[in-house]
Amino acid sequence: MERFAPEPSRAAISSAILAAPGWARVGITMPNDRLREQAAEELARAIVDRLHRAEPSVDVDQLALPI
């Protein structure tokens, strides 16, 4: 019998959404259909990537926040 992976928790999904690029989170509210679709695709990609990996992917072009 084939076993399925357990469903991700709400906390994991929430965390993945918050870890998504800011432009994608804001972009889904834009009045432009094309921008909304691109933002939704990026948001979905970020969620799937985060749930399938232990750590989010690091963009080498992203500046680090000072501590």
N, CA and C of each residue as an Amber inpcrd file, in Angstrom:
protein
   201
   0.8360000  -1.1710000   0.0000000   0.0000000   0.0000000   0.0000000
   0.8880000   1.2440000   0.0000000   0.5170000   2.2260000  -0.8010000
   1.2870000   3.4550000  -0.9150000   0.9250000   4.4110000   0.2100000
   1.9300000   5.0290000   0.8140000   1.6830000   5.9840000   1.8980000
   1.8380000   7.3900000   1.3590000   0.9940000   8.2590000   1.7960000
   1.0520000   9.6490000   1.3960000   1.7460000  10.4600000   2.4810000
   2.4030000  11.5300000   2.0520000   3.0400000  12.4210000   3.0180000
   1.9520000  13.1100000   3.8310000   2.2110000  13.3530000   5.0960000
   1.2080000  14.0450000   5.9120000   0.9720000  15.4540000   5.3810000
  -0.2270000  15.9370000   5.5770000  -0.5640000  17.2850000   5.1230000
   0.2250000  18.3010000   5.9470000   0.6650000  19.3860000   5.2910000
   1.3980000  20.4050000   6.0470000   0.4710000  21.1020000   7.0350000
   1.0380000  21.5160000   8.1320000   0.2400000  22.2080000   9.1560000
  -0.0600000  23.6300000   8.7050000  -1.0440000  24.2130000   9.3260000
  -1.3740000  25.6120000   9.0230000  -0.2040000  26.5200000   9.3420000
   0.5120000  26.1940000  10.4100000   1.6670000  27.0080000  10.7880000
   2.7500000  26.9500000   9.7150000   2.9600000  25.7700000   9.1200000
   3.9660000  25.6350000   8.0680000   3.5690000  26.4290000   6.8350000
   2.2800000  26.4040000   6.4940000   1.8090000  27.1670000   5.3380000
   1.9090000  28.6600000   5.6120000   1.5090000  29.0760000   6.7960000
   1.6110000  30.4950000   7.1740000   3.0490000  30.9680000   7.1140000
   3.9410000  30.1630000   7.6300000   5.3550000  30.5050000   7.6080000
   5.8690000  30.6140000   6.1750000   5.4240000  29.7090000   5.3160000
   5.8440000  29.7460000   3.9120000   5.3300000  30.9960000   3.2100000
   4.1170000  31.4000000   3.5090000   3.5580000  32.6220000   2.9150000
   4.3640000  33.8370000   3.3680000   4.6710000  33.8950000   4.6550000
   5.4300000  35.0330000   5.1730000   6.8610000  35.0650000   4.6620000
   7.3960000  33.9050000   4.2830000   8.7570000  33.8340000   3.7490000
   8.8050000  34.1310000   2.2490000   7.6520000  34.2040000   1.6140000
   7.5970000  34.4940000   0.1810000   8.0620000  35.9270000  -0.0700000
   8.5270000  36.1950000  -1.2910000   8.9620000  37.5600000  -1.6020000
   7.8370000  38.5710000  -1.3600000   8.2060000  39.7120000  -0.8180000
   7.2310000  40.7500000  -0.5100000   6.4470000  41.2120000  -1.7210000
   7.1260000  41.3030000  -2.8750000   6.4180000  41.7700000  -4.0750000
   5.2840000  40.8290000  -4.4340000   5.4600000  39.5270000  -4.1800000
   4.4220000  38.5550000  -4.5120000   3.2430000  38.6780000  -3.5500000
   3.5370000  38.9150000  -2.2840000   2.4550000  39.0740000  -1.3050000
   1.6480000  40.3290000  -1.5890000   2.3180000  41.4050000  -1.9770000
   1.6160000  42.6400000  -2.3090000   0.9860000  42.5310000  -3.6920000
   1.6850000  41.8520000  -4.6030000   1.2350000  41.7680000  -5.9930000
  -0.1100000  41.0980000  -6.1800000  -0.4990000  40.2210000  -5.2780000
  -1.7920000  39.5550000  -5.4570000  -2.9660000  40.4990000  -5.2060000
  -2.6790000  41.7050000  -4.7130000  -3.7380000  42.6920000  -4.4930000
  -3.8080000  43.7300000  -5.6070000  -2.9430000  43.6350000  -6.6030000
  -2.8930000  44.6270000  -7.6760000  -4.1250000  44.5510000  -8.5770000
  -4.5340000  45.6860000  -9.1350000  -5.6820000  45.6870000 -10.0450000
  -5.3530000  45.1260000 -11.4270000  -4.0810000  44.9880000 -11.7470000
  -3.6540000  44.4870000 -13.0500000  -3.6740000  42.9580000 -13.0470000
  -4.4470000  42.3560000 -13.9710000  -4.5790000  40.8890000 -14.0210000
  -3.2410000  40.1870000 -14.2010000  -2.4050000  40.7040000 -15.0920000
  -1.1250000  40.0640000 -15.3790000  -0.2320000  40.0560000 -14.1390000
  -0.1630000  41.1830000 -13.4480000   0.6560000  41.2490000 -12.2290000
   0.1220000  40.3290000 -11.1410000  -1.2090000  40.2720000 -10.9900000
  -1.8080000  39.3800000 -10.0000000  -1.4760000  37.9320000 -10.2890000
  -1.5520000  37.5380000 -11.5640000  -1.2440000  36.1490000 -11.9360000
   0.2160000  35.8200000 -11.6820000   1.1130000  36.7430000 -12.0480000
   2.5380000  36.5090000 -11.8020000   2.8280000  36.4100000 -10.3050000
   2.2090000  37.2710000  -9.5340000   2.4050000  37.2500000  -8.0870000
   1.8610000  35.9630000  -7.4780000   0.6980000  35.5240000  -7.9470000
   0.1140000  34.2860000  -7.4230000   0.9960000  33.0880000  -7.7510000
   1.5550000  33.0650000  -8.9510000   2.4650000  31.9660000  -9.3230000
   3.7050000  31.9690000  -8.4540000   4.2720000  33.1360000  -8.2010000
   5.4620000  33.2230000  -7.3490000   5.1420000  32.8350000  -5.9120000
   3.9950000  33.2570000  -5.4320000   3.5840000  32.9020000  -4.0720000
   3.3980000  31.3940000  -3.9480000   2.7460000  30.7900000  -4.9270000
   2.5660000  29.3350000  -4.9230000   3.9140000  28.6210000  -4.9840000
   4.8160000  29.1160000  -5.8190000   6.1500000  28.5130000  -5.9390000
   6.8910000  28.5960000  -4.6120000   6.8100000  29.7400000  -3.9560000
   7.4970000  29.9160000  -2.6730000   6.9300000  28.9800000  -1.6110000
   5.6220000  28.8010000  -1.5980000   4.9940000  27.9020000  -0.6240000
   5.4180000  26.4640000  -0.8650000   5.3430000  26.0220000  -2.1050000
   5.7210000  24.6400000  -2.4340000   7.1940000  24.4070000  -2.1320000
   8.0600000  25.3590000  -2.5130000   9.4880000  25.2130000  -2.2310000
   9.7420000  25.1080000  -0.7360000   9.0820000  25.9600000   0.0280000
   9.3020000  25.9840000   1.4810000   8.8230000  24.6940000   2.1430000
   7.7050000  24.1640000   1.6630000   7.1600000  22.9530000   2.2770000
   7.9410000  21.6990000   1.8780000   8.6390000  21.7580000   0.7610000
   9.4130000  20.6000000   0.3220000  10.8740000  20.6600000   0.7540000
  11.2860000  21.7690000   1.3340000  12.6570000  21.9160000   1.8130000
  12.6320000  22.3460000   3.2650000  13.6610000  21.9530000   3.9780000
  13.7520000  22.3390000   5.3840000  14.0390000  23.8360000   5.5130000
  14.8790000  24.3660000   4.6480000  15.2500000  25.7670000   4.6850000
  14.8190000  26.4370000   3.3850000  14.3610000  27.6820000   3.4470000
  14.0050000  28.3840000   2.2140000  15.2500000  28.6400000   1.3810000
  15.0640000  28.7120000   0.0820000  16.2030000  28.9730000  -0.7860000
  16.7160000  30.3850000  -0.5240000  18.0110000  30.5310000  -0.6100000
  18.6420000  31.8160000  -0.3510000  18.9970000  32.4500000  -1.6830000
  18.5510000  33.6710000  -1.8650000  18.8640000  34.4210000  -3.0700000
  20.1700000  35.1570000  -2.8270000  21.1880000  34.8990000  -3.6510000
  22.4860000  35.5190000  -3.4520000  22.4350000  37.0200000  -3.6700000
  21.4050000  37.5100000  -4.3660000  21.2610000  38.9440000  -4.5920000
  20.5430000  39.6620000  -3.4530000  20.0210000  38.9180000  -2.4960000
  19.2920000  39.5080000  -1.3750000  20.2800000  40.0130000  -0.3340000
  20.1110000  41.2560000   0.0800000  20.9800000  41.8150000   1.1010000
  20.5940000  41.2610000   2.4680000  21.5930000  41.0210000   3.2960000
  21.3420000  40.5190000   4.6450000  20.9320000  41.6840000   5.5430000
  20.0220000  41.4090000   6.4720000  19.6080000  42.4230000   7.4300000
  20.6790000  42.5460000   8.5160000  20.9990000  43.7740000   8.9150000
  21.9920000  43.9360000  10.0030000  21.3820000  43.4600000  11.3270000
  22.2330000  42.9150000  12.1440000  21.7750000  42.4130000  13.4480000
  22.1420000  43.3890000  14.5320000
